[in-house]
C-alpha cells in the first residue's frame, strides 16, 4: 500500500550499494495488506501489516551475545522490492519483525518502521535524560527521526543543525531548536552531552567531536563510503574522555521500540513525507532527493 524512499536507495541508485546489487529491485520500507499467508502464520489475508526487511537468526555468536544487529545472516534473508505490487516476506522475518498495523496509523507512516528501528538502535546506546542536551547534525529523514525519538523520550534540549531550510523547518515542527551548521554554539559554553551525526560525511564525523562536552558521547550514525578514513584529536578523546559510538542496523528490541513510537499519537512523522510519486517518476524522485528537494517520497504500488 505504501513504500517510502530511503537514503540507502539513493546511495544504490547513485553509486551502487553492497547490500543492493545493481541492477536490482528497489524498496525495503513498506506497509500493506496480506494477500496470502503461509501455513502456521499468525496473519491472514486482509490483515494490514507493517514490517522491516530483515531479522536475526537468534542462534549465531552475535545473536546469543545480545548483538542481533550484527547477526551473521541478518542480510542473507533481507526483503527488497517493496516498490512492486507484491512483496514476499520470508518466514523468519514474518515471525519476528512483521506486525499488525493499527487503524489509526496511516500506511505511509507505518512504512517508516524500518528507518525508525535503525534510529531506535542508536538511541538505545544513549542514556539520555530529560535535562540532557543533544545536538543532531543533519536534517535528513534519519536526523528528523532522531529528533522525534528524543522528544518522545522526554529530552527537552534537542538542537538540529543543517543547511536545508525546509528540512530544518520539519525539525522545528518536531520540537527541535534549529540552527545552521556554521552557527552551532557549544551548549552553555561546555558542549553537548550527546552529539548525533546523521550526514555520513567524513568531515562531519571529524567535526562532531568539537561540539561534545568533556565526558560526552558522539554517535556516528551516518555511513560514509567504504574505504574512507576519519581523523580525531587523540588528546581530546583521551583527556576529555569522549566516547565514540557507531550503531549499525537493528535488533528485534529496536524494531519493537520503533513500533511503539510509531503507534504513539505523540509522534507525528508526516513532516518527513514529501508527497506521492508514481514508479515511472523514479528517475526524477532520486534526482530530487540528490538535490535536497523533499525528504521522503511515497510510492503506492
C-alpha positions as a Markdown table, in Angstrom:
| # | Residue | x | y | z |
|---|---|---|---|---|
| 1 | Unk | 0.0 | 0.0 | 0.0 |
| 2 | Unk | 2.9 | 2.3 | 0.6 |
| 3 | Unk | 6.7 | 2.2 | 0.1 |
| 4 | Unk | 8.9 | 5.1 | 1.1 |
| 5 | Unk | 12.2 | 6.1 | -0.4 |
| 6 | Unk | 15.4 | 5.8 | 1.6 |
| 7 | Unk | 18.8 | 7.3 | 1.7 |
| 8 | Unk | 20.2 | 3.8 | 1.1 |
| 9 | Unk | 18.1 | 3.6 | -2.1 |
| 10 | Unk | 19.6 | 6.9 | -3.2 |
| 11 | Unk | 23.1 | 5.6 | -2.5 |
| 12 | Unk | 22.4 | 2.5 | -4.5 |
| 13 | Unk | 21.0 | 4.5 | -7.4 |
| 14 | Unk | 23.9 | 6.9 | -7.5 |
| 15 | Unk | 26.9 | 4.7 | -6.8 |
| 16 | Unk | 25.7 | 1.2 | -6.0 |
| 17 | Unk | 25.5 | -0.5 | -2.7 |
| 18 | Unk | 27.0 | -3.7 | -1.3 |
| 19 | Unk | 23.6 | -4.9 | 0.0 |
| 20 | Unk | 21.6 | -3.9 | -3.1 |
| 21 | Unk | 23.5 | -5.3 | -6.1 |
| 22 | Unk | 22.8 | -3.3 | -9.3 |
| 23 | Unk | 20.8 | -3.8 | -11.4 |
| 24 | Unk | 18.4 | -4.9 | -8.7 |
| 25 | Unk | 15.0 | -4.3 | -7.1 |
| 26 | Unk | 14.4 | -1.2 | -5.0 |
| 27 | Unk | 12.5 | -0.6 | -1.8 |
| 28 | Unk | 12.7 | -2.0 | 1.7 |
| 29 | Unk | 10.4 | 0.3 | 3.6 |
| 30 | Unk | 6.8 | -0.9 | 3.4 |
| 31 | Unk | 3.4 | -1.5 | 4.7 |
| 32 | Unk | 0.5 | -3.3 | 3.1 |
| 33 | Unk | -2.3 | -5.8 | 3.2 |
| 34 | Unk | -1.7 | -9.6 | 3.4 |
| 35 | Unk | -2.6 | -11.3 | 0.1 |
| 36 | Unk | -1.6 | -14.8 | 1.2 |
| 37 | Unk | -0.1 | -16.3 | 4.3 |
| 38 | Unk | 2.0 | -19.4 | 4.8 |
| 39 | Unk | 0.9 | -22.4 | 6.8 |
| 40 | Unk | 1.0 | -21.7 | 10.5 |
| 41 | Unk | 1.3 | -17.9 | 10.0 |
| 42 | Unk | -0.3 | -15.6 | 12.6 |
| 43 | Unk | -1.5 | -13.4 | 9.8 |
| 44 | Unk | -4.4 | -14.0 | 7.4 |
| 45 | Unk | -5.4 | -12.5 | 4.1 |
| 46 | Unk | -6.8 | -9.0 | 4.5 |
| 47 | Unk | -4.6 | -8.1 | 7.5 |
| 48 | Unk | -3.0 | -4.7 | 7.4 |
| 49 | Unk | 0.7 | -5.1 | 8.3 |
| 50 | Unk | 3.9 | -3.1 | 8.8 |
| 51 | Unk | 7.4 | -4.6 | 8.9 |
| 52 | Unk | 11.1 | -4.3 | 8.3 |
| 53 | Unk | 13.3 | -6.0 | 5.8 |
| 54 | Unk | 15.4 | -8.3 | 7.9 |
| 55 | Unk | 15.5 | -10.4 | 11.0 |
| 56 | Unk | 18.3 | -12.1 | 13.0 |
| 57 | Unk | 18.8 | -15.8 | 13.2 |
| 58 | Unk | 18.8 | -15.7 | 17.1 |
| 59 | Unk | 21.3 | -18.6 | 17.2 |
| 60 | Unk | 24.7 | -17.3 | 15.9 |
| 61 | Unk | 27.6 | -16.0 | 18.1 |
| 62 | Unk | 26.4 | -12.4 | 17.9 |
| 63 | Unk | 22.8 | -13.1 | 18.5 |
| 64 | Unk | 23.5 | -15.1 | 21.6 |
| 65 | Unk | 25.5 | -12.2 | 23.0 |
| 66 | Unk | 22.8 | -9.6 | 22.6 |
| 67 | Unk | 24.1 | -8.2 | 19.4 |
| 68 | Unk | 21.4 | -9.3 | 17.0 |
| 69 | Unk | 22.1 | -6.3 | 14.7 |
| 70 | Unk | 25.4 | -8.0 | 13.9 |
| 71 | Unk | 23.9 | -11.4 | 13.2 |
| 72 | Unk | 26.0 | -13.4 | 10.7 |
| 73 | Unk | 23.0 | -13.9 | 8.4 |
| 74 | Unk | 20.8 | -10.8 | 9.1 |
| 75 | Unk | 21.3 | -9.6 | 5.5 |
| 76 | Unk | 21.0 | -13.0 | 3.9 |
| 77 | Unk | 17.2 | -13.1 | 4.1 |
| 78 | Unk | 16.5 | -9.4 | 3.6 |
| 79 | Unk | 13.4 | -8.2 | 1.8 |
| 80 | Unk | 13.9 | -6.0 | -1.3 |
| 81 | Unk | 11.4 | -4.9 | -3.8 |
| 82 | Unk | 8.7 | -3.0 | -1.9 |
| 83 | Unk | 8.2 | -0.7 | -4.9 |
| 84 | Unk | 6.5 | -3.6 | -6.6 |
| 85 | Unk | 2.8 | -4.5 | -6.2 |
| 86 | Unk | 3.5 | -7.7 | -4.2 |
| 87 | Unk | 6.3 | -8.4 | -1.7 |
| 88 | Unk | 7.3 | -11.9 | -0.4 |
| 89 | Unk | 8.2 | -11.7 | 3.3 |
| 90 | Unk | 10.3 | -14.8 | 4.3 |
| 91 | Unk | 9.2 | -16.8 | 7.3 |
| 92 | Unk | 12.0 | -15.7 | 9.6 |
| 93 | Unk | 11.1 | -12.0 | 9.1 |
| 94 | Unk | 7.3 | -12.6 | 9.2 |
| 95 | Unk | 7.7 | -14.4 | 12.5 |
| 96 | Unk | 10.0 | -11.8 | 14.2 |
| 97 | Unk | 9.6 | -8.4 | 12.6 |
| 98 | Unk | 6.2 | -8.2 | 10.9 |
| 99 | Unk | 3.3 | -6.6 | 12.9 |
| 100 | Unk | -0.3 | -5.7 | 12.6 |
| 101 | Unk | -0.9 | -2.1 | 11.6 |
| 102 | Unk | -3.4 | -0.3 | 13.8 |
| 103 | Unk | -6.2 | 1.5 | 12.0 |
| 104 | Unk | -5.2 | 4.9 | 13.3 |
| 105 | Unk | -1.8 | 4.7 | 11.7 |
| 106 | Unk | -1.6 | 5.6 | 8.0 |
| 107 | Unk | 0.1 | 3.2 | 5.6 |
| 108 | Unk | 2.7 | 5.8 | 4.7 |
| 109 | Unk | 3.8 | 6.4 | 8.3 |
| 110 | Unk | 3.7 | 2.7 | 9.0 |
| 111 | Unk | 6.2 | 2.2 | 6.2 |
| 112 | Unk | 8.7 | 4.2 | 8.3 |
| 113 | Unk | 9.1 | 1.3 | 10.7 |
| 114 | Unk | 12.5 | 0.2 | 9.2 |
| 115 | Unk | 14.4 | 3.5 | 9.4 |
| 116 | Unk | 12.9 | 4.3 | 12.8 |
| 117 | Unk | 14.2 | 0.9 | 14.0 |
| 118 | Unk | 17.7 | 2.0 | 12.9 |
| 119 | Unk | 17.2 | 5.2 | 15.0 |
| 120 | Unk | 15.9 | 3.2 | 17.9 |
| 121 | Unk | 19.1 | 1.1 | 17.8 |
| 122 | Unk | 21.1 | 4.3 | 18.1 |
| 123 | Unk | 19.0 | 5.9 | 20.8 |
| 124 | Unk | 19.4 | 2.7 | 22.9 |
| 125 | Unk | 23.1 | 3.5 | 23.1 |
| 126 | Unk | 22.5 | 6.9 | 24.6 |
| 127 | Unk | 21.3 | 7.0 | 28.2 |
| 128 | Unk | 19.5 | 10.4 | 27.7 |
| 129 | Unk | 17.6 | 12.1 | 30.4 |
| 130 | Unk | 15.0 | 14.9 | 30.4 |
| 131 | Unk | 17.7 | 17.5 | 31.0 |
| 132 | Unk | 20.3 | 16.1 | 28.6 |
| 133 | Unk | 21.5 | 18.4 | 25.8 |
| 134 | Unk | 21.6 | 16.7 | 22.4 |
| 135 | Unk | 22.9 | 18.0 | 19.1 |
| 136 | Unk | 21.7 | 16.3 | 15.9 |
| 137 | Unk | 23.7 | 17.1 | 12.8 |
| 138 | Unk | 22.0 | 16.6 | 9.5 |
| 139 | Unk | 18.2 | 17.3 | 9.0 |
| 140 | Unk | 17.6 | 14.4 | 6.6 |
| 141 | Unk | 15.0 | 11.8 | 7.3 |
| 142 | Unk | 17.2 | 10.0 | 9.9 |
| 143 | Unk | 18.1 | 13.2 | 11.7 |
| 144 | Unk | 14.5 | 14.2 | 11.9 |
| 145 | Unk | 13.6 | 10.8 | 13.2 |
| 146 | Unk | 16.2 | 11.2 | 15.9 |
| 147 | Unk | 14.6 | 14.5 | 16.9 |
| 148 | Unk | 11.2 | 12.8 | 17.1 |
| 149 | Unk | 12.6 | 9.9 | 19.1 |
| 150 | Unk | 14.5 | 12.1 | 21.5 |
| 151 | Unk | 11.4 | 14.3 | 22.1 |
| 152 | Unk | 9.1 | 11.3 | 22.7 |
| 153 | Unk | 11.7 | 10.1 | 25.3 |
| 154 | Unk | 11.2 | 13.5 | 27.0 |
| 155 | Unk | 14.5 | 15.2 | 26.1 |
| 156 | Unk | 13.9 | 18.9 | 26.3 |
| 157 | Unk | 17.2 | 20.3 | 24.8 |
| 158 | Unk | 17.4 | 19.0 | 21.2 |
| 159 | Unk | 19.2 | 21.1 | 18.7 |
| 160 | Unk | 19.1 | 20.2 | 15.0 |
| 161 | Unk | 21.8 | 21.6 | 12.7 |
| 162 | Unk | 21.9 | 21.7 | 8.9 |
| 163 | Unk | 21.7 | 23.8 | 5.8 |
| 164 | Unk | 18.4 | 22.9 | 4.2 |
| 165 | Unk | 15.7 | 25.4 | 5.4 |
| 166 | Unk | 12.8 | 23.1 | 4.5 |
| 167 | Unk | 14.2 | 20.2 | 6.5 |
| 168 | Unk | 15.2 | 22.4 | 9.4 |
| 169 | Unk | 11.6 | 23.6 | 9.5 |
| 170 | Unk | 10.4 | 20.0 | 9.7 |
| 171 | Unk | 12.7 | 19.6 | 12.6 |
| 172 | Unk | 11.2 | 22.6 | 14.3 |
| 173 | Unk | 7.8 | 21.1 | 13.9 |
| 174 | Unk | 9.0 | 18.0 | 15.7 |
| 175 | Unk | 10.2 | 20.1 | 18.7 |
| 176 | Unk | 13.9 | 20.9 | 17.9 |
| 177 | Unk | 15.7 | 24.1 | 18.2 |
| 178 | Unk | 17.2 | 24.6 | 14.7 |
| 179 | Unk | 20.5 | 26.2 | 13.6 |
| 180 | Unk | 22.6 | 26.5 | 10.5 |
| 181 | Unk | 25.7 | 24.2 | 10.7 |
| 182 | Unk | 28.2 | 27.2 | 10.6 |
| 183 | Unk | 26.4 | 28.8 | 13.6 |
| 184 | Unk | 26.5 | 25.9 | 16.1 |
| 185 | Unk | 27.4 | 27.1 | 19.5 |
| 186 | Unk | 28.5 | 24.9 | 22.4 |
| 187 | Unk | 25.6 | 24.2 | 24.8 |
| 188 | Unk | 26.0 | 26.6 | 27.7 |
| 189 | Unk | 29.6 | 27.0 | 26.7 |
| 190 | Unk | 30.7 | 23.5 | 27.7 |
| 191 | Unk | 29.4 | 21.4 | 24.7 |
| 192 | Unk | 26.6 | 18.9 | 24.3 |
| 193 | Unk | 26.1 | 15.8 | 26.4 |
| 194 | Unk | 25.4 | 13.8 | 23.2 |
| 195 | Unk | 26.2 | 14.6 | 19.6 |
| 196 | Unk | 24.4 | 12.6 | 16.8 |
| 197 | Unk | 26.0 | 12.7 | 13.4 |
| 198 | Unk | 23.5 | 11.9 | 10.6 |
| 199 | Unk | 25.2 | 13.0 | 7.3 |
| 200 | Unk | 27.6 | 10.2 | 6.6 |
| 201 | Unk | 30.3 | 12.8 | 5.6 |
| 202 | Unk | 33.8 | 12.1 | 6.9 |
| 203 | Unk | 34.4 | 15.8 | 7.5 |
| 204 | Unk | 31.3 | 16.0 | 9.7 |
| 205 | Unk | 32.3 | 12.8 | 11.5 |
| 206 | Unk | 35.5 | 14.6 | 12.4 |
| 207 | Unk | 34.0 | 17.9 | 13.4 |
| 208 | Unk | 31.2 | 16.3 | 15.5 |
| 209 | Unk | 33.7 | 15.8 | 18.4 |
| 210 | Unk | 34.2 | 19.6 | 18.5 |
| 211 | Unk | 30.7 | 20.1 | 19.9 |
| 212 | Unk | 30.9 | 17.5 | 22.6 |
| 213 | Unk | 31.5 | 18.4 | 26.3 |
| 214 | Unk | 34.0 | 16.6 | 28.4 |
| 215 | Unk | 32.8 | 13.1 | 29.2 |
| 216 | Unk | 30.3 | 13.2 | 26.3 |
| 217 | Unk | 29.3 | 10.6 | 23.7 |
| 218 | Unk | 29.3 | 11.1 | 20.0 |
| 219 | Unk | 27.0 | 8.8 | 18.0 |
| 220 | Unk | 28.4 | 8.4 | 14.4 |
| 221 | Unk | 25.3 | 7.2 | 12.7 |
| 222 | Unk | 25.8 | 8.3 | 9.0 |
| 223 | Unk | 27.7 | 5.8 | 6.9 |
| 224 | Unk | 30.5 | 7.2 | 4.8 |
| 225 | Unk | 31.6 | 5.4 | 1.6 |
| 226 | Unk | 33.7 | 2.3 | 2.0 |
| 227 | Unk | 37.4 | 2.8 | 2.2 |
| 228 | Unk | 37.3 | 6.3 | 3.7 |
| 229 | Unk | 39.1 | 7.2 | 6.9 |
| 230 | Unk | 38.4 | 9.7 | 9.7 |
| 231 | Unk | 40.9 | 11.5 | 12.0 |
| 232 | Unk | 40.3 | 12.7 | 15.5 |
| 233 | Unk | 42.3 | 14.7 | 18.0 |
| 234 | Unk | 43.6 | 11.9 | 20.2 |
| 235 | Unk | 44.4 | 14.3 | 23.1 |
| 236 | Unk | 40.8 | 15.5 | 23.2 |
| 237 | Unk | 39.4 | 11.9 | 23.0 |
| 238 | Unk | 41.7 | 10.7 | 25.8 |
| 239 | Unk | 41.9 | 13.6 | 28.2 |
| 240 | Unk | 38.2 | 14.7 | 27.8 |
| 241 | Unk | 37.0 | 11.1 | 27.9 |
| 242 | Unk | 35.0 | 11.3 | 24.7 |
| 243 | Unk | 33.1 | 8.1 | 23.8 |
| 244 | Unk | 32.7 | 7.4 | 20.1 |
| 245 | Unk | 29.7 | 5.1 | 19.1 |
| 246 | Unk | 28.7 | 3.9 | 15.7 |
| 247 | Unk | 25.4 | 1.9 | 15.6 |
| 248 | Unk | 24.6 | -0.4 | 12.7 |
| 249 | Unk | 21.2 | -1.7 | 11.6 |
| 250 | Unk | 18.9 | -3.0 | 14.4 |
| 251 | Unk | 17.9 | -5.9 | 16.6 |
| 252 | Unk | 14.4 | -7.2 | 17.4 |
| 253 | Unk | 14.1 | -4.9 | 20.5 |
| 254 | Unk | 14.8 | -1.8 | 18.4 |
| 255 | Unk | 12.1 | -2.8 | 16.0 |
| 256 | Unk | 9.6 | -3.2 | 18.8 |
| 257 | Unk | 10.6 | 0.1 | 20.3 |
| 258 | Unk | 10.2 | 1.8 | 16.9 |
| 259 | Unk | 6.7 | 0.3 | 16.6 |
| 260 | Unk | 5.7 | 1.6 | 20.0 |
| 261 | Unk | 6.9 | 5.1 | 18.9 |
| 262 | Unk | 5.0 | 4.9 | 15.6 |
| 263 | Unk | 1.7 | 4.0 | 17.2 |
| 264 | Unk | 2.1 | 6.6 | 19.9 |
| 265 | Unk | -0.1 | 9.6 | 18.8 |
| 266 | Unk | 2.5 | 12.0 | 20.2 |
| 267 | Unk | 4.9 | 11.1 | 17.4 |
| 268 | Unk | 3.7 | 12.5 | 14.0 |
| 269 | Unk | 6.3 | 12.0 | 11.2 |
| 270 | Unk | 4.1 | 13.3 | 8.5 |
| 271 | Unk | 6.5 | 16.2 | 8.0 |
| 272 | Unk | 9.0 | 13.7 | 6.6 |
| 273 | Unk | 6.7 | 12.7 | 3.7 |
| 274 | Unk | 7.1 | 14.9 | 0.7 |
| 275 | Unk | 4.2 | 13.6 | -1.4 |
| 276 | Unk | 3.2 | 10.6 | -3.5 |
| 277 | Unk | 5.0 | 9.6 | -6.7 |
| 278 | Unk | 4.5 | 7.1 | -9.5 |
| 279 | Unk | 7.1 | 4.5 | -10.1 |
| 280 | Unk | 7.6 | 5.9 | -13.6 |
| 281 | Unk | 8.8 | 9.1 | -11.9 |
| 282 | Unk | 11.6 | 7.2 | -10.1 |
| 283 | Unk | 14.5 | 8.8 | -12.0 |
| 284 | Unk | 13.1 | 12.3 | -11.1 |
| 285 | Unk | 12.5 | 11.2 | -7.5 |
| 286 | Unk | 16.1 | 10.3 | -7.0 |
| 287 | Unk | 17.3 | 13.4 | -8.8 |
| 288 | Unk | 15.2 | 15.5 | -6.4 |
| 289 | Unk | 16.5 | 13.7 | -3.4 |
| 290 | Unk | 20.1 | 14.0 | -4.5 |
| 291 | Unk | 19.4 | 17.8 | -4.9 |
| 292 | Unk | 18.0 | 18.0 | -1.4 |
| 293 | Unk | 14.4 | 18.5 | -2.7 |
| 294 | Unk | 12.0 | 16.7 | -0.4 |
| 295 | Unk | 12.7 | 14.3 | 2.4 |
| 296 | Unk | 10.9 | 11.0 | 1.7 |
| 297 | Unk | 8.6 | 10.3 | -1.2 |
| 298 | Unk | 5.9 | 7.7 | -1.2 |
| 299 | Unk | 5.4 | 5.1 | -3.9 |
| 300 | Unk | 1.9 | 3.5 | -3.8 |
| 301 | Unk | 2.4 | 0.2 | -5.7 |
